[in-house]
Amino acid sequence: MKFVVNKHGFRTISFSQNYPNPCNDITAIDFNLPAGFNKPLILILYDIQGQIMDNLLITEYSTGKNRLLYNTSQLSPGLYYYKFDYTSLNDFKTMTVIK
C-alpha cells in the first residue's frame, strides 16, 4: 500500500483489498493514514443493489498502517462493495462472502 496524493497535494488515506476474499466469517482490511489525520473514519458496506448494509465508525486508529478485522457472519452469501467515507473520493473495493 502507499499513500495517495490528491489534487491538492495532500497525502490521504489508502486501503487494500480485503483478505481473504472470498471470506467466510472474518476478513481483514488494511489501511494507511497520514500523520495528523484526525477525522472520523467510516467503513460503508453496500450490497449488489447499492443498499447500505453496514456503517462502521472507526474511532481507534493510528498514523501509518492499520488493520480492521470485519465480521461477515451476519451477511448473506454474495457480492458486496465497500469504501471508507473520508472524502468525496469514491474508491470502492469488492468483497465476496461465502458460507
LINNORGI-V520912 format. One record per run of one state. SS is the DSSP state (@ for helix, = for strand, . for the rest). FROM is the first residue (numbers start at 1). TO is the last residue. If there is no record, write none. Layout:
ss = (SS & SS)
from = (FROM & FROM)
to = (TO & TO)
This chain:
ss = (. & = & . & = & . & = & . & = & . & = & . & = & . & = & . & = & . & = & . & = & . & = & .)
from = (1 & 4 & 6 & 11 & 13 & 14 & 16 & 19 & 20 & 23 & 24 & 26 & 34 & 41 & 48 & 52 & 59 & 64 & 72 & 78 & 86 & 93 & 98)
to = (3 & 5 & 10 & 12 & 13 & 15 & 18 & 19 & 22 & 23 & 25 & 33 & 40 & 47 & 51 & 58 & 63 & 71 & 77 & 85 & 92 & 97 & 99)
